[in-house]
Each structure stands twice: as structure tokens, then as C-alpha cells.
């Protein structure tokens, strides 16, 4: 089990299997597996990119590096959110959930 309150974004490694990339309509879905400290599976996130953008990106020499940077940025948002939510106590989480559903109470 990962103690998210002790994590830093640098502790995570991304793995993308090119064979698992799917096209859904006008979107390319990149399934990204995220590992904590390179060995513990943390979560999987599907990162969407517009198919047109992906096609244009592939025309660049450094497209793989650019793609990985985009995927890292998108997954980093999820990691930061998980770290942040682990630092909030359960009482505060319940309060946030209760007030966000019915803001006019």
C-alpha cells in the first residue's frame, strides 16, 4: 500500500505500451501505468489526445520525447491530486463532499 502523504511526484515512473493505444472517434487513448519507486503499481490512467494533434506530433523528430512529456504532465496532475487528498482528514473530506453536492444549503 502506498502512503500518498509521503510521496513526491519524482517517485513515480510511467509505462506506456504502444500496443494498447486505442483510437476512439477522433481521440487517441494512451493507457499509462504508474509505478511508485519503479516497482509498486500505483494506478492506471487513460490519457486522451486528439487524433489530429497526435498525427501532427508524430511528424516531429522528437515526437516520442514530446509525447512522454505530455503524458507525464497529465499524470502528474493525478498524482498531485492523490497526494493532496491524502493530506486532508476524513472529516474535511466529508464536509467538502457534502457542501459540493448541494451548494445552496
RORODO-54881 format. One line per field, with one value per atom (N, C-alpha, C): atom name; residue in one letter; x, y, z. Coordinates in Angstrom, 2 decimals, always signed. Layout:
// residues N
site <- (CA	...)
code <- (A	...)
xx <- (X	...)
yy <- (Y	...)
zz <- (Z	...)
END
This chain:
// residues 105
site <- (N	CA	C	N	CA	C	N	CA	C	N	CA	C	N	CA	C	N	CA	C	N	CA	C	N	CA	C	N	CA	C	N	CA	C	N	CA	C	N	CA	C	N	CA	C	N	CA	C	N	CA	C	N	CA	C	N	CA	C	N	CA	C	N	CA	C	N	CA	C	N	CA	C	N	CA	C	N	CA	C	N	CA	C	N	CA	C	N	CA	C	N	CA	C	N	CA	C	N	CA	C	N	CA	C	N	CA	C	N	CA	C	N	CA	C	N	CA	C	N	CA	C	N	CA	C	N	CA	C	N	CA	C	N	CA	C	N	CA	C	N	CA	C	N	CA	C	N	CA	C	N	CA	C	N	CA	C	N	CA	C	N	CA	C	N	CA	C	N	CA	C	N	CA	C	N	CA	C	N	CA	C	N	CA	C	N	CA	C	N	CA	C	N	CA	C	N	CA	C	N	CA	C	N	CA	C	N	CA	C	N	CA	C	N	CA	C	N	CA	C	N	CA	C	N	CA	C	N	CA	C	N	CA	C	N	CA	C	N	CA	C	N	CA	C	N	CA	C	N	CA	C	N	CA	C	N	CA	C	N	CA	C	N	CA	C	N	CA	C	N	CA	C	N	CA	C	N	CA	C	N	CA	C	N	CA	C	N	CA	C	N	CA	C	N	CA	C	N	CA	C	N	CA	C	N	CA	C	N	CA	C	N	CA	C	N	CA	C	N	CA	C	N	CA	C	N	CA	C	N	CA	C	N	CA	C	N	CA	C	N	CA	C	N	CA	C	N	CA	C	N	CA	C	N	CA	C	N	CA	C	N	CA	C	N	CA	C)
code <- (X	X	X	X	X	X	X	X	X	X	X	X	X	X	X	X	X	X	X	X	X	X	X	X	X	X	X	X	X	X	X	X	X	X	X	X	X	X	X	X	X	X	X	X	X	X	X	X	X	X	X	X	X	X	X	X	X	X	X	X	X	X	X	X	X	X	X	X	X	X	X	X	X	X	X	X	X	X	X	X	X	X	X	X	X	X	X	X	X	X	X	X	X	X	X	X	X	X	X	X	X	X	X	X	X	X	X	X	X	X	X	X	X	X	X	X	X	X	X	X	X	X	X	X	X	X	X	X	X	X	X	X	X	X	X	X	X	X	X	X	X	X	X	X	X	X	X	X	X	X	X	X	X	X	X	X	X	X	X	X	X	X	X	X	X	X	X	X	X	X	X	X	X	X	X	X	X	X	X	X	X	X	X	X	X	X	X	X	X	X	X	X	X	X	X	X	X	X	X	X	X	X	X	X	X	X	X	X	X	X	X	X	X	X	X	X	X	X	X	X	X	X	X	X	X	X	X	X	X	X	X	X	X	X	X	X	X	X	X	X	X	X	X	X	X	X	X	X	X	X	X	X	X	X	X	X	X	X	X	X	X	X	X	X	X	X	X	X	X	X	X	X	X	X	X	X	X	X	X	X	X	X	X	X	X	X	X	X	X	X	X	X	X	X	X	X	X	X	X	X	X	X	X	X	X	X	X	X	X	X	X	X	X	X	X)
xx <- (+0.83	+0.00	+0.88	+0.49	+1.25	+0.76	+1.70	+1.38	+1.52	+0.40	+0.41	+0.91	+0.75	+1.20	+2.72	+3.42	+4.88	+5.46	+4.61	+5.06	+5.44	+6.30	+6.65	+6.44	+6.17	+5.91	+7.10	+8.30	+9.51	+9.62	+8.81	+8.87	+8.17	+7.56	+6.72	+7.34	+7.10	+7.58	+6.36	+6.36	+5.25	+5.66	+4.69	+4.91	+3.73	+4.06	+3.04	+3.36	+2.39	+2.57	+1.92	+2.73	+2.25	+1.17	+1.15	+0.14	-1.23	-1.28	-2.55	-3.20	-2.55	-3.12	-4.34	-5.42	-6.67	-7.12	-7.78	-8.41	-9.91	-10.49	-11.92	-12.43	-13.11	-13.56	-12.37	-12.34	-11.24	-10.19	-10.16	-9.26	-8.39	-7.12	-6.20	-6.16	-6.37	-6.30	-5.01	-4.22	-2.96	-3.11	-3.14	-3.21	-1.83	-1.76	-0.49	-0.54	+0.39	+0.51	+1.54	+1.20	+2.04	+2.56	+3.88	+4.52	+5.23	+5.07	+5.71	+7.10	+8.10	+9.51	+9.88	+9.27	+9.64	+9.15	+8.52	+8.17	+6.73	+6.17	+4.82	+3.80	+2.88	+1.83	+0.97	+0.80	+0.02	-1.39	-1.47	-2.75	-2.54	-3.63	-3.59	-4.51	-4.09	-4.88	-4.86	-6.02	-6.09	-6.00	-5.01	-4.78	-5.23	-6.23	-6.70	-5.92	-5.68	-5.13	-5.94	-6.18	-6.89	-6.05	-6.71	-6.02	-5.27	-5.86	-5.20	-3.91	-3.96	-2.77	-1.69	-2.09	-1.15	-0.49	-1.26	-0.71	+0.32	+0.01	+0.95	+2.20	+2.01	+3.13	+4.10	+3.55	+4.40	+5.26	+4.99	+5.80	+7.10	+7.20	+8.42	+9.45	+10.71	+11.78	+11.74	+11.44	+11.46	+10.07	+9.21	+7.82	+7.65	+8.49	+8.35	+8.65	+9.70	+10.04	+8.95	+8.42	+7.35	+6.08	+5.76	+4.59	+4.73	+5.89	+6.10	+6.01	+6.47	+6.37	+4.90	+4.12	+2.67	+2.02	+2.31	+1.72	+2.15	+3.42	+3.90	+3.14	+2.94	+2.22	+0.78	+0.11	-1.27	-1.37	-0.44	-0.46	-0.01	+0.91	+1.38	+0.21	-0.76	-1.95	-2.68	-2.82	-3.49	-2.69	-1.37	-0.52	-0.64	-0.55	-0.66	-2.01	-3.07	-4.40	-4.47	-3.88	-3.89	-3.07	-1.95	-1.12	-1.90	-2.49	-3.23	-4.43	-5.17	-6.35	-5.98	-4.79	-4.38	-4.00	-3.72	-3.33	-4.53	-5.70	-6.92	-7.57	-7.96	-8.59	-9.96	-10.43	-11.71	-12.86	-12.82	-13.89	-13.97	-12.80	-12.78	-13.25	-12.90	-13.35	-14.87	-15.44	-16.89	-17.57	-17.01	-17.57	-17.52	-16.40	-16.27	-17.26	-17.43	-18.35	-19.79	-20.13	-21.49	-21.83	-20.91	-21.20	-21.09	-20.27	-20.12	-21.32	-22.04	-23.21	-24.40	-24.54	-25.70	-25.23	-24.69	-24.10	-25.12	-26.40	-27.41	-28.01	-27.39	-27.96	-27.84)
yy <- (-1.18	+0.00	+1.24	+2.22	+3.45	+4.46	+5.05	+6.14	+7.43	+7.89	+9.03	+10.31	+10.40	+11.61	+11.72	+10.62	+10.61	+10.65	+10.73	+10.66	+12.02	+11.96	+13.13	+12.73	+13.68	+13.35	+12.65	+12.94	+12.33	+10.84	+10.35	+8.95	+8.00	+8.54	+7.72	+7.56	+6.40	+6.07	+5.70	+6.12	+5.83	+4.75	+3.89	+2.87	+2.93	+3.07	+3.10	+1.98	+1.10	+0.01	+0.45	+0.64	+1.11	+0.25	-1.03	-1.94	-1.74	-1.08	-0.87	+0.46	+1.28	+2.57	+2.32	+3.04	+2.85	+4.17	+4.06	+5.23	+5.09	+6.11	+6.15	+7.45	+7.31	+8.51	+9.32	+10.58	+11.48	+11.60	+10.61	+10.66	+9.42	+9.63	+8.54	+8.40	+7.19	+6.93	+6.19	+6.78	+6.20	+5.65	+4.33	+3.77	+3.85	+4.61	+4.83	+4.11	+3.20	+2.54	+3.32	+3.57	+4.39	+3.51	+3.54	+2.74	+3.65	+3.31	+4.05	+3.47	+4.33	+3.94	+2.79	+2.78	+1.85	+0.43	+0.08	-1.32	-1.55	-0.66	-0.86	-0.20	-1.00	-0.45	+0.50	+1.73	+2.74	+2.86	+3.08	+3.19	+3.23	+3.15	+3.29	+4.44	+5.22	+6.36	+6.36	+6.54	+6.69	+8.18	+8.52	+9.92	+10.12	+10.98	+11.22	+12.34	+12.16	+13.21	+13.21	+14.37	+14.43	+13.72	+12.92	+12.14	+13.05	+14.18	+15.12	+15.66	+16.02	+16.51	+15.42	+14.19	+13.08	+12.84	+12.92	+12.74	+13.84	+15.07	+16.17	+16.00	+15.55	+15.34	+14.31	+13.26	+12.18	+12.63	+13.79	+14.31	+14.93	+15.16	+15.75	+14.66	+15.04	+14.08	+13.61	+14.50	+14.20	+13.86	+13.28	+13.09	+12.18	+11.16	+10.26	+10.97	+11.78	+12.54	+13.54	+14.22	+15.19	+14.50	+13.35	+12.60	+12.20	+11.68	+11.28	+12.49	+13.63	+14.83	+15.22	+15.13	+15.42	+14.43	+13.15	+12.13	+12.34	+12.66	+12.92	+14.07	+15.14	+16.31	+15.95	+15.19	+14.80	+13.88	+12.95	+12.01	+12.72	+13.67	+14.42	+15.10	+15.60	+16.22	+15.22	+13.99	+12.94	+12.61	+12.52	+12.22	+13.32	+14.57	+15.70	+15.68	+15.38	+15.31	+14.20	+13.06	+11.95	+12.30	+12.97	+13.39	+14.41	+15.37	+16.42	+15.84	+14.94	+14.40	+13.51	+12.91	+12.08	+12.93	+14.20	+15.09	+15.77	+15.54	+16.09	+15.01	+15.36	+14.40	+13.97	+12.84	+12.30	+13.25	+13.92	+14.86	+16.00	+16.51	+17.58	+17.09	+15.85	+15.27	+15.16	+14.66	+14.54	+15.89	+16.88	+18.23	+18.78	+18.59	+19.05	+18.35	+17.05	+16.29	+16.72	+16.96	+17.35	+18.73	+19.67	+21.03	+21.17	+20.35	+20.49	+19.93	+18.96	+18.40	+19.35	+20.04	+20.92	+22.30	+23.10	+24.38	+25.40	+25.21	+26.19	+25.86	+25.02	+24.67	+25.79)
zz <- (+0.00	+0.00	+0.00	-0.76	-0.90	+0.12	+0.84	+1.76	+0.96	+0.40	-0.50	+0.17	+1.47	+2.17	+2.18	+1.92	+1.90	+0.48	-0.51	-1.91	-2.47	-3.46	-4.27	-5.73	-6.57	-7.98	-8.62	-8.14	-8.71	-8.38	-7.45	-7.03	-8.00	-9.05	-9.92	-11.31	-11.87	-13.22	-14.06	-15.32	-16.23	-17.23	-17.55	-18.56	-19.53	-20.82	-21.86	-22.84	-23.06	-24.01	-25.33	-26.35	-27.64	-28.25	-27.92	-28.48	-27.86	-26.70	-26.02	-26.37	-27.18	-27.56	-28.44	-28.14	-28.88	-29.50	-30.64	-31.23	-31.01	-30.39	-30.13	-30.75	-31.86	-32.58	-33.04	-32.65	-33.02	-31.92	-31.03	-29.87	-29.80	-29.48	-29.18	-27.66	-27.15	-25.72	-25.40	-24.52	-24.11	-22.69	-22.53	-21.19	-20.53	-19.46	-18.78	-17.43	-17.23	-15.93	-15.12	-13.87	-13.00	-11.87	-11.69	-10.66	-9.66	-8.38	-7.30	-7.07	-7.12	-6.96	-7.89	-9.07	-10.11	-9.96	-8.83	-8.63	-8.17	-7.41	-6.86	-7.78	-8.29	-9.15	-8.34	-8.84	-8.13	-8.72	-10.04	-10.71	-12.21	-12.95	-14.40	-14.78	-15.75	-16.22	-17.73	-18.32	-19.78	-20.10	-20.89	-21.25	-22.69	-22.91	-24.26	-24.96	-26.24	-27.11	-28.40	-28.93	-30.21	-31.27	-32.08	-33.11	-34.08	-34.42	-35.34	-34.72	-33.44	-32.75	-32.71	-32.39	-32.32	-33.68	-34.76	-36.11	-36.41	-36.03	-36.25	-35.39	-34.17	-33.26	-33.83	-34.43	-34.96	-36.14	-36.70	-37.80	-37.30	-36.02	-35.44	-35.18	-35.23	-34.95	-33.51	-32.60	-31.17	-30.63	-31.47	-31.09	-29.88	-29.75	-28.61	-27.29	-27.29	-26.09	-25.75	-26.78	-26.55	-26.04	-26.61	-26.17	-24.70	-24.33	-22.94	-22.00	-22.43	-21.59	-21.39	-22.45	-22.35	-21.39	-21.55	-20.68	-19.23	-19.01	-17.65	-17.02	-17.78	-17.24	-16.87	-17.72	-17.44	-16.23	-16.12	-15.00	-13.72	-13.85	-12.68	-11.98	-12.74	-12.15	-11.25	-11.71	-10.93	-9.67	-9.80	-8.64	-7.60	-8.04	-7.12	-6.41	-7.13	-6.52	-5.47	-5.75	-4.79	-3.54	-3.75	-2.61	-1.78	-2.43	-1.74	-0.98	-1.60	-0.94	+0.24	+0.23	+1.36	+2.56	+2.33	+3.42	+4.07	+3.53	+4.10	+4.96	+6.17	+7.07	+6.56	+7.04	+6.60	+6.91	+8.05	+8.39	+7.38	+7.00	+5.99	+4.64	+4.28	+3.01	+2.98	+4.09	+4.16	+4.06	+4.71	+4.65	+3.22	+2.56	+1.17	+0.26	+0.44	-0.40	-0.14	+1.09	+1.43	+0.89	+0.98	+0.53	-0.98	-1.61	-3.06	-3.81	-3.22	-3.89	-3.86	-2.76	-2.57	-2.14	-3.07	-2.69	-2.16	-2.37	-1.95	-0.60	+0.20	+1.50	+2.47)
END
